[in-house]
Amino acid sequence: MLDRSVFLNLLLQRKGISWTRLFADLEGVFPGSVRLVTIRPYVTGDNRVQLDMIVGAQEPEYVIDLLKRLEGSPLFGETSLVN
């Protein structure tokens, strides 16, 4: 697990991604009713960073609101929901 974490961090550094900036950007779009449980970044085959996130909310509508905010943000790309 440590090796994988080091590898992912190296990839993210190579892409110039700051964890601090990532969390600040996410904080700007996350509604107060949704909590980030886990986040797993990885680099795709076309050299883009993708975030797999697990979020928690009391109601499905809150997660839908998060998806709309992410899609409407110039900082994030398309989203998909896996239940």
N, C-alpha and C positions, 0 to 999 in steps of 0.2 A: 504494500500500500504506500509506503514511504517513497519507493522508487517511482511509482506512478504519479504521486503528487509532485515530486521533483520534476519529472518529465513534463507534466502539464504546466507547471509554473514556468519552465524554460520556454515552452511553446508560446505561452501567453506573453512572456517578456519579449520574445522575438517579434511578436506582432505589435508590441508597444502598448499593451493593455495594462492599465493600472487597476489593481483590485479596489483601491480607494475610489477611483473615478467610476468604476463599474457599479459599486454599491451606491455611490452618490447619484448616479444616473437612474438606477433602479428606484431609489428612494423618491426621486422626482415623479415617477409615474405610478408607483404602487399606491392604491387607495388605502386609507387607514384601516379598513376592514379586512385586508388580506395580509397574511404573514408569509414570509419566505422561510420555508422549512429546510430545503437543501438546494444547492446550486452546483452544477457540474458543467464546466466549460470544456469544449474540445474543438480542435481544428478540423474542419471538413476537408474532403479531397480537393476542393477548389480553393483551399487556403483561407477559408473564412472561419471566424469563431462562432460557434453555436453554443447556446446555453440551454442545458436541460435543467429545469427548475421544478421543484415540488413546492406547491403553495397550499396554504390552509385558509379556509374561510367558513363562516357560519352558514352562508347561503350561496348557491351556485351563481346567483346574479352578481355577487361581488367578484367572482373569478372572471365572469364575462366582462365586467367593467375593466378589470385589469388587462384582459386581452385587447379590448378596444383601445385602451390607453397606450399599450405597447405598439400596436399597429399604427396608431396616429402619431407616434413620436418619431421625429427625424433621427433619433439615436438608435432605434431598434428596427429590425426588419420584420418579415412575416412571422406569424405565430401559428402554432397548432396545439390542440388540446388532446391529451391522451388521458383517458380515465381509467 
